[in-house]
Amino acid sequence: MRLGGASIEDTSAVVAFPAEVDIGNADLVLDQALQHLDNGAPGLVLDLTTCEFCDSSALATIDRAQMRATALGVPMWVVLPARGLVRRVCDAAGLARRVAIAPDLATARAALARPRRHAG
């Protein structure tokens, strides 16, 4: 079982999902995301570009990462290709109603690089 990679840029930490995410490895992917958040990443990108299969465990991973990011005040984006099985699963689950979706990594990074408005 091979996990995707993780990297850090000035504007974000990126967690690349592996080709398949299911109950067997979803916690490992979540651990990577939470570690970045807990270590002070200024933004988080979950990159599903190379993910070809996911089940509800992957969706729960995204939701849990979003909850932690929100609690910490850290913006998070999910890179989700326009087509494919993973996109259909995410669309059926209504993922776009819960998290910010970008079509590619460059778009997500650009969104995180933009200054955020603070309420108040």
CNS distance restraints for C-alpha pairs under 8 A (distance, minus, plus):
assign (resid   1 and name CA) (resid  25 and name CA) 7.93 0.50 0.50
assign (resid   2 and name CA) (resid  18 and name CA) 6.68 0.50 0.50
assign (resid   3 and name CA) (resid  17 and name CA) 6.79 0.50 0.50
assign (resid   3 and name CA) (resid  18 and name CA) 4.88 0.50 0.50
assign (resid   3 and name CA) (resid  25 and name CA) 7.79 0.50 0.50
assign (resid   3 and name CA) (resid  28 and name CA) 7.90 0.50 0.50
assign (resid   3 and name CA) (resid  29 and name CA) 7.26 0.50 0.50
assign (resid   4 and name CA) (resid  15 and name CA) 7.04 0.50 0.50
assign (resid   4 and name CA) (resid  16 and name CA) 4.75 0.50 0.50
assign (resid   4 and name CA) (resid  17 and name CA) 4.84 0.50 0.50
assign (resid   4 and name CA) (resid  18 and name CA) 4.22 0.50 0.50
assign (resid   4 and name CA) (resid  19 and name CA) 7.70 0.50 0.50
assign (resid   4 and name CA) (resid  29 and name CA) 7.98 0.50 0.50
assign (resid   5 and name CA) (resid  15 and name CA) 6.05 0.50 0.50
assign (resid   5 and name CA) (resid  16 and name CA) 5.19 0.50 0.50
assign (resid   5 and name CA) (resid  17 and name CA) 7.40 0.50 0.50
assign (resid   5 and name CA) (resid  18 and name CA) 7.89 0.50 0.50
assign (resid   6 and name CA) (resid  13 and name CA) 7.15 0.50 0.50
assign (resid   6 and name CA) (resid  14 and name CA) 5.37 0.50 0.50
assign (resid   6 and name CA) (resid  15 and name CA) 4.46 0.50 0.50
assign (resid   6 and name CA) (resid  16 and name CA) 6.01 0.50 0.50
assign (resid   6 and name CA) (resid  32 and name CA) 7.46 0.50 0.50
assign (resid   7 and name CA) (resid  13 and name CA) 5.65 0.50 0.50
assign (resid   7 and name CA) (resid  14 and name CA) 5.18 0.50 0.50
assign (resid   7 and name CA) (resid  15 and name CA) 6.77 0.50 0.50
assign (resid   8 and name CA) (resid  12 and name CA) 5.85 0.50 0.50
assign (resid   8 and name CA) (resid  13 and name CA) 4.17 0.50 0.50
assign (resid   8 and name CA) (resid  14 and name CA) 6.10 0.50 0.50
assign (resid   8 and name CA) (resid  41 and name CA) 7.86 0.50 0.50
assign (resid   9 and name CA) (resid  13 and name CA) 6.02 0.50 0.50
assign (resid   9 and name CA) (resid  14 and name CA) 7.89 0.50 0.50
assign (resid  10 and name CA) (resid  42 and name CA) 7.80 0.50 0.50
assign (resid  11 and name CA) (resid  42 and name CA) 5.94 0.50 0.50
assign (resid  11 and name CA) (resid  43 and name CA) 5.98 0.50 0.50
assign (resid  11 and name CA) (resid 109 and name CA) 6.90 0.50 0.50
assign (resid  11 and name CA) (resid 112 and name CA) 6.07 0.50 0.50
assign (resid  11 and name CA) (resid 113 and name CA) 5.60 0.50 0.50
assign (resid  12 and name CA) (resid  41 and name CA) 6.18 0.50 0.50
assign (resid  12 and name CA) (resid  42 and name CA) 5.63 0.50 0.50
assign (resid  12 and name CA) (resid  43 and name CA) 4.16 0.50 0.50
assign (resid  12 and name CA) (resid  44 and name CA) 5.15 0.50 0.50
assign (resid  12 and name CA) (resid  45 and name CA) 6.68 0.50 0.50
assign (resid  12 and name CA) (resid 109 and name CA) 6.94 0.50 0.50
assign (resid  12 and name CA) (resid 112 and name CA) 6.97 0.50 0.50
assign (resid  13 and name CA) (resid  36 and name CA) 6.49 0.50 0.50
assign (resid  13 and name CA) (resid  41 and name CA) 6.00 0.50 0.50
assign (resid  13 and name CA) (resid  42 and name CA) 7.57 0.50 0.50
assign (resid  13 and name CA) (resid  43 and name CA) 6.09 0.50 0.50
assign (resid  13 and name CA) (resid  44 and name CA) 4.86 0.50 0.50
assign (resid  13 and name CA) (resid  45 and name CA) 6.11 0.50 0.50
assign (resid  14 and name CA) (resid  44 and name CA) 5.94 0.50 0.50
assign (resid  14 and name CA) (resid  45 and name CA) 4.66 0.50 0.50
assign (resid  14 and name CA) (resid  46 and name CA) 5.94 0.50 0.50
assign (resid  14 and name CA) (resid  47 and name CA) 6.77 0.50 0.50
assign (resid  15 and name CA) (resid  29 and name CA) 7.64 0.50 0.50
assign (resid  15 and name CA) (resid  32 and name CA) 6.94 0.50 0.50
assign (resid  15 and name CA) (resid  33 and name CA) 6.32 0.50 0.50
assign (resid  15 and name CA) (resid  44 and name CA) 7.75 0.50 0.50
assign (resid  15 and name CA) (resid  45 and name CA) 6.24 0.50 0.50
assign (resid  15 and name CA) (resid  46 and name CA) 4.99 0.50 0.50
assign (resid  15 and name CA) (resid  47 and name CA) 5.95 0.50 0.50
assign (resid  16 and name CA) (resid  46 and name CA) 6.06 0.50 0.50
assign (resid  16 and name CA) (resid  47 and name CA) 4.57 0.50 0.50
assign (resid  16 and name CA) (resid  48 and name CA) 6.25 0.50 0.50
assign (resid  16 and name CA) (resid  49 and name CA) 7.67 0.50 0.50
assign (resid  16 and name CA) (resid  50 and name CA) 7.80 0.50 0.50
assign (resid  17 and name CA) (resid  21 and name CA) 7.20 0.50 0.50
assign (resid  17 and name CA) (resid  29 and name CA) 6.93 0.50 0.50
assign (resid  17 and name CA) (resid  46 and name CA) 7.04 0.50 0.50
assign (resid  17 and name CA) (resid  47 and name CA) 5.91 0.50 0.50
assign (resid  17 and name CA) (resid  48 and name CA) 5.27 0.50 0.50
assign (resid  17 and name CA) (resid  49 and name CA) 7.71 0.50 0.50
assign (resid  17 and name CA) (resid  50 and name CA) 6.99 0.50 0.50
assign (resid  17 and name CA) (resid  51 and name CA) 5.89 0.50 0.50
assign (resid  18 and name CA) (resid  48 and name CA) 7.78 0.50 0.50
assign (resid  18 and name CA) (resid  50 and name CA) 6.66 0.50 0.50
assign (resid  18 and name CA) (resid  51 and name CA) 5.54 0.50 0.50
assign (resid  19 and name CA) (resid  50 and name CA) 5.61 0.50 0.50
assign (resid  19 and name CA) (resid  51 and name CA) 4.00 0.50 0.50
assign (resid  19 and name CA) (resid  52 and name CA) 5.16 0.50 0.50
assign (resid  19 and name CA) (resid  53 and name CA) 6.52 0.50 0.50
assign (resid  20 and name CA) (resid  51 and name CA) 5.72 0.50 0.50
assign (resid  20 and name CA) (resid  52 and name CA) 5.92 0.50 0.50
assign (resid  20 and name CA) (resid  53 and name CA) 4.71 0.50 0.50
assign (resid  20 and name CA) (resid  54 and name CA) 5.80 0.50 0.50
assign (resid  21 and name CA) (resid  25 and name CA) 6.03 0.50 0.50
assign (resid  21 and name CA) (resid  26 and name CA) 5.69 0.50 0.50
assign (resid  21 and name CA) (resid  51 and name CA) 7.43 0.50 0.50
assign (resid  21 and name CA) (resid  53 and name CA) 6.33 0.50 0.50
assign (resid  21 and name CA) (resid  54 and name CA) 4.80 0.50 0.50
assign (resid  21 and name CA) (resid  55 and name CA) 6.77 0.50 0.50
assign (resid  21 and name CA) (resid  57 and name CA) 7.27 0.50 0.50
assign (resid  21 and name CA) (resid  58 and name CA) 5.68 0.50 0.50
assign (resid  22 and name CA) (resid  26 and name CA) 5.55 0.50 0.50
assign (resid  22 and name CA) (resid  54 and name CA) 5.73 0.50 0.50
assign (resid  22 and name CA) (resid  55 and name CA) 5.39 0.50 0.50
assign (resid  22 and name CA) (resid  56 and name CA) 7.32 0.50 0.50
assign (resid  22 and name CA) (resid  57 and name CA) 5.38 0.50 0.50
assign (resid  22 and name CA) (resid  58 and name CA) 6.05 0.50 0.50
assign (resid  23 and name CA) (resid  27 and name CA) 7.53 0.50 0.50
assign (resid  23 and name CA) (resid  55 and name CA) 7.75 0.50 0.50
assign (resid  23 and name CA) (resid  57 and name CA) 5.44 0.50 0.50
assign (resid  23 and name CA) (resid  58 and name CA) 7.82 0.50 0.50
assign (resid  25 and name CA) (resid  29 and name CA) 6.61 0.50 0.50
assign (resid  26 and name CA) (resid  30 and name CA) 6.19 0.50 0.50
assign (resid  26 and name CA) (resid  57 and name CA) 5.90 0.50 0.50
assign (resid  26 and name CA) (resid  58 and name CA) 5.78 0.50 0.50
assign (resid  26 and name CA) (resid  61 and name CA) 6.34 0.50 0.50
assign (resid  27 and name CA) (resid  31 and name CA) 6.00 0.50 0.50
assign (resid  27 and name CA) (resid  61 and name CA) 7.21 0.50 0.50
assign (resid  28 and name CA) (resid  32 and name CA) 6.46 0.50 0.50
assign (resid  29 and name CA) (resid  33 and name CA) 6.53 0.50 0.50
assign (resid  29 and name CA) (resid  61 and name CA) 7.40 0.50 0.50
assign (resid  30 and name CA) (resid  34 and name CA) 6.09 0.50 0.50
assign (resid  30 and name CA) (resid  61 and name CA) 5.48 0.50 0.50
assign (resid  30 and name CA) (resid  62 and name CA) 7.71 0.50 0.50
assign (resid  30 and name CA) (resid  64 and name CA) 7.71 0.50 0.50
assign (resid  30 and name CA) (resid  65 and name CA) 6.71 0.50 0.50
assign (resid  31 and name CA) (resid  35 and name CA) 5.95 0.50 0.50
assign (resid  32 and name CA) (resid  36 and name CA) 6.45 0.50 0.50
assign (resid  33 and name CA) (resid  37 and name CA) 6.39 0.50 0.50
assign (resid  33 and name CA) (resid  44 and name CA) 7.57 0.50 0.50
assign (resid  33 and name CA) (resid  46 and name CA) 7.82 0.50 0.50
assign (resid  33 and name CA) (resid  65 and name CA) 6.47 0.50 0.50
assign (resid  34 and name CA) (resid  38 and name CA) 5.91 0.50 0.50
assign (resid  34 and name CA) (resid  65 and name CA) 6.48 0.50 0.50
assign (resid  34 and name CA) (resid  68 and name CA) 7.34 0.50 0.50
assign (resid  35 and name CA) (resid  39 and name CA) 6.00 0.50 0.50
assign (resid  36 and name CA) (resid  40 and name CA) 6.53 0.50 0.50
assign (resid  36 and name CA) (resid  41 and name CA) 5.50 0.50 0.50
assign (resid  36 and name CA) (resid  44 and name CA) 7.70 0.50 0.50
assign (resid  37 and name CA) (resid  41 and name CA) 5.22 0.50 0.50
assign (resid  37 and name CA) (resid  42 and name CA) 7.91 0.50 0.50
assign (resid  37 and name CA) (resid  43 and name CA) 7.89 0.50 0.50
assign (resid  37 and name CA) (resid  44 and name CA) 7.33 0.50 0.50
assign (resid  37 and name CA) (resid  68 and name CA) 7.56 0.50 0.50
assign (resid  37 and name CA) (resid  69 and name CA) 6.63 0.50 0.50
assign (resid  37 and name CA) (resid  72 and name CA) 7.78 0.50 0.50
assign (resid  37 and name CA) (resid  74 and name CA) 7.65 0.50 0.50
assign (resid  41 and name CA) (resid  74 and name CA) 7.69 0.50 0.50
assign (resid  42 and name CA) (resid  74 and name CA) 6.11 0.50 0.50
assign (resid  42 and name CA) (resid  75 and name CA) 7.54 0.50 0.50
assign (resid  43 and name CA) (resid  74 and name CA) 5.45 0.50 0.50
assign (resid  43 and name CA) (resid  75 and name CA) 5.10 0.50 0.50
assign (resid  43 and name CA) (resid  76 and name CA) 5.82 0.50 0.50
assign (resid  43 and name CA) (resid 112 and name CA) 6.42 0.50 0.50
assign (resid  44 and name CA) (resid  69 and name CA) 7.80 0.50 0.50
assign (resid  44 and name CA) (resid  74 and name CA) 7.30 0.50 0.50
assign (resid  44 and name CA) (resid  75 and name CA) 6.43 0.50 0.50
assign (resid  44 and name CA) (resid  76 and name CA) 4.64 0.50 0.50
assign (resid  44 and name CA) (resid  77 and name CA) 6.42 0.50 0.50
assign (resid  45 and name CA) (resid  76 and name CA) 5.68 0.50 0.50
assign (resid  45 and name CA) (resid  77 and name CA) 4.88 0.50 0.50
assign (resid  45 and name CA) (resid  78 and name CA) 5.64 0.50 0.50
assign (resid  45 and name CA) (resid  79 and name CA) 7.07 0.50 0.50
assign (resid  45 and name CA) (resid 105 and name CA) 7.94 0.50 0.50
assign (resid  45 and name CA) (resid 108 and name CA) 6.95 0.50 0.50
assign (resid  45 and name CA) (resid 109 and name CA) 7.75 0.50 0.50
assign (resid  46 and name CA) (resid  62 and name CA) 7.68 0.50 0.50
assign (resid  46 and name CA) (resid  76 and name CA) 7.73 0.50 0.50
assign (resid  46 and name CA) (resid  77 and name CA) 6.41 0.50 0.50
assign (resid  46 and name CA) (resid  78 and name CA) 4.76 0.50 0.50
assign (resid  46 and name CA) (resid  79 and name CA) 6.19 0.50 0.50
assign (resid  47 and name CA) (resid  78 and name CA) 5.91 0.50 0.50
assign (resid  47 and name CA) (resid  79 and name CA) 4.69 0.50 0.50
assign (resid  47 and name CA) (resid  80 and name CA) 6.97 0.50 0.50
assign (resid  47 and name CA) (resid 105 and name CA) 7.03 0.50 0.50
assign (resid  48 and name CA) (resid  78 and name CA) 7.24 0.50 0.50
assign (resid  48 and name CA) (resid  79 and name CA) 5.63 0.50 0.50
assign (resid  48 and name CA) (resid  80 and name CA) 5.52 0.50 0.50
assign (resid  48 and name CA) (resid  81 and name CA) 7.40 0.50 0.50
assign (resid  49 and name CA) (resid  79 and name CA) 6.46 0.50 0.50
assign (resid  49 and name CA) (resid  80 and name CA) 6.07 0.50 0.50
assign (resid  49 and name CA) (resid  81 and name CA) 5.91 0.50 0.50
assign (resid  49 and name CA) (resid 104 and name CA) 7.48 0.50 0.50
assign (resid  51 and name CA) (resid  86 and name CA) 7.02 0.50 0.50
assign (resid  52 and name CA) (resid  84 and name CA) 7.58 0.50 0.50
assign (resid  52 and name CA) (resid  85 and name CA) 6.70 0.50 0.50
assign (resid  52 and name CA) (resid  86 and name CA) 6.08 0.50 0.50
assign (resid  53 and name CA) (resid  85 and name CA) 6.72 0.50 0.50
assign (resid  53 and name CA) (resid  86 and name CA) 5.83 0.50 0.50
assign (resid  54 and name CA) (resid  58 and name CA) 5.71 0.50 0.50
assign (resid  54 and name CA) (resid  59 and name CA) 7.81 0.50 0.50
assign (resid  54 and name CA) (resid  86 and name CA) 6.15 0.50 0.50
assign (resid  54 and name CA) (resid  89 and name CA) 7.69 0.50 0.50
assign (resid  55 and name CA) (resid  59 and name CA) 6.97 0.50 0.50
assign (resid  55 and name CA) (resid  89 and name CA) 7.84 0.50 0.50
assign (resid  56 and name CA) (resid  60 and name CA) 6.13 0.50 0.50
assign (resid  57 and name CA) (resid  61 and name CA) 6.15 0.50 0.50
assign (resid  58 and name CA) (resid  62 and name CA) 6.37 0.50 0.50
assign (resid  59 and name CA) (resid  63 and name CA) 6.22 0.50 0.50
assign (resid  59 and name CA) (resid  90 and name CA) 7.39 0.50 0.50
assign (resid  59 and name CA) (resid  95 and name CA) 7.82 0.50 0.50
assign (resid  60 and name CA) (resid  64 and name CA) 5.98 0.50 0.50
assign (resid  61 and name CA) (resid  65 and name CA) 6.10 0.50 0.50
assign (resid  62 and name CA) (resid  66 and name CA) 6.11 0.50 0.50
assign (resid  63 and name CA) (resid  67 and name CA) 6.21 0.50 0.50
assign (resid  63 and name CA) (resid  98 and name CA) 7.76 0.50 0.50
assign (resid  63 and name CA) (resid  99 and name CA) 7.99 0.50 0.50
assign (resid  64 and name CA) (resid  68 and name CA) 6.36 0.50 0.50
assign (resid  65 and name CA) (resid  69 and name CA) 6.08 0.50 0.50
assign (resid  66 and name CA) (resid  70 and name CA) 5.99 0.50 0.50
assign (resid  66 and name CA) (resid  76 and name CA) 6.65 0.50 0.50
assign (resid  66 and name CA) (resid  99 and name CA) 7.08 0.50 0.50
assign (resid  67 and name CA) (resid  71 and name CA) 6.16 0.50 0.50
assign (resid  68 and name CA) (resid  72 and name CA) 6.21 0.50 0.50
assign (resid  69 and name CA) (resid  73 and name CA) 5.97 0.50 0.50
assign (resid  69 and name CA) (resid  74 and name CA) 4.81 0.50 0.50
assign (resid  69 and name CA) (resid  75 and name CA) 6.43 0.50 0.50
assign (resid  69 and name CA) (resid  76 and name CA) 6.61 0.50 0.50
assign (resid  70 and name CA) (resid  74 and name CA) 5.94 0.50 0.50
assign (resid  70 and name CA) (resid  75 and name CA) 7.09 0.50 0.50
assign (resid  75 and name CA) (resid 112 and name CA) 7.07 0.50 0.50
assign (resid  76 and name CA) (resid  99 and name CA) 7.48 0.50 0.50
assign (resid  76 and name CA) (resid 100 and name CA) 6.91 0.50 0.50
assign (resid  76 and name CA) (resid 112 and name CA) 7.97 0.50 0.50
assign (resid  77 and name CA) (resid  99 and name CA) 6.69 0.50 0.50
assign (resid  77 and name CA) (resid 100 and name CA) 4.92 0.50 0.50
assign (resid  77 and name CA) (resid 101 and name CA) 5.75 0.50 0.50
assign (resid  77 and name CA) (resid 102 and name CA) 6.71 0.50 0.50
assign (resid  77 and name CA) (resid 108 and name CA) 6.04 0.50 0.50
assign (resid  78 and name CA) (resid  99 and name CA) 7.05 0.50 0.50
assign (resid  78 and name CA) (resid 100 and name CA) 6.15 0.50 0.50
assign (resid  78 and name CA) (resid 101 and name CA) 4.92 0.50 0.50
assign (resid  78 and name CA) (resid 102 and name CA) 6.07 0.50 0.50
assign (resid  78 and name CA) (resid 108 and name CA) 7.48 0.50 0.50
assign (resid  79 and name CA) (resid 101 and name CA) 5.89 0.50 0.50
assign (resid  79 and name CA) (resid 102 and name CA) 4.80 0.50 0.50
assign (resid  79 and name CA) (resid 103 and name CA) 5.63 0.50 0.50
assign (resid  79 and name CA) (resid 104 and name CA) 5.41 0.50 0.50
assign (resid  79 and name CA) (resid 105 and name CA) 6.06 0.50 0.50
assign (resid  79 and name CA) (resid 108 and name CA) 6.83 0.50 0.50
assign (resid  80 and name CA) (resid  87 and name CA) 6.47 0.50 0.50
assign (resid  80 and name CA) (resid 101 and name CA) 6.46 0.50 0.50
assign (resid  80 and name CA) (resid 102 and name CA) 6.18 0.50 0.50
assign (resid  80 and name CA) (resid 103 and name CA) 5.49 0.50 0.50
assign (resid  80 and name CA) (resid 104 and name CA) 6.90 0.50 0.50
assign (resid  81 and name CA) (resid  87 and name CA) 6.50 0.50 0.50
assign (resid  81 and name CA) (resid 103 and name CA) 5.39 0.50 0.50
assign (resid  81 and name CA) (resid 104 and name CA) 6.86 0.50 0.50
assign (resid  82 and name CA) (resid  87 and name CA) 6.54 0.50 0.50
assign (resid  82 and name CA) (resid 103 and name CA) 6.42 0.50 0.50
assign (resid  83 and name CA) (resid  87 and name CA) 5.72 0.50 0.50
assign (resid  83 and name CA) (resid  88 and name CA) 7.39 0.50 0.50
assign (resid  84 and name CA) (resid  88 and name CA) 6.39 0.50 0.50
assign (resid  85 and name CA) (resid  89 and name CA) 6.20 0.50 0.50
assign (resid  86 and name CA) (resid  90 and name CA) 6.16 0.50 0.50
assign (resid  87 and name CA) (resid  91 and name CA) 5.98 0.50 0.50
assign (resid  88 and name CA) (resid  92 and name CA) 6.02 0.50 0.50
assign (resid  89 and name CA) (resid  93 and name CA) 6.24 0.50 0.50
assign (resid  90 and name CA) (resid  94 and name CA) 6.24 0.50 0.50
assign (resid  90 and name CA) (resid  95 and name CA) 5.33 0.50 0.50
assign (resid  90 and name CA) (resid  96 and name CA) 7.71 0.50 0.50
assign (resid  91 and name CA) (resid  95 and name CA) 6.06 0.50 0.50
assign (resid  91 and name CA) (resid  96 and name CA) 7.04 0.50 0.50
assign (resid  94 and name CA) (resid  98 and name CA) 7.31 0.50 0.50
assign (resid  95 and name CA) (resid  99 and name CA) 6.25 0.50 0.50
assign (resid  96 and name CA) (resid 100 and name CA) 6.35 0.50 0.50
assign (resid  96 and name CA) (resid 101 and name CA) 6.17 0.50 0.50
assign (resid 101 and name CA) (resid 108 and name CA) 7.88 0.50 0.50
assign (resid 102 and name CA) (resid 107 and name CA) 5.98 0.50 0.50
assign (resid 102 and name CA) (resid 108 and name CA) 5.45 0.50 0.50
assign (resid 103 and name CA) (resid 107 and name CA) 6.83 0.50 0.50
assign (resid 103 and name CA) (resid 108 and name CA) 7.83 0.50 0.50
assign (resid 104 and name CA) (resid 108 and name CA) 6.54 0.50 0.50
assign (resid 105 and name CA) (resid 109 and name CA) 6.11 0.50 0.50
assign (resid 106 and name CA) (resid 110 and name CA) 6.06 0.50 0.50
assign (resid 107 and name CA) (resid 111 and name CA) 6.17 0.50 0.50
assign (resid 108 and name CA) (resid 112 and name CA) 6.31 0.50 0.50
assign (resid 109 and name CA) (resid 113 and name CA) 6.12 0.50 0.50
assign (resid 110 and name CA) (resid 114 and name CA) 6.50 0.50 0.50
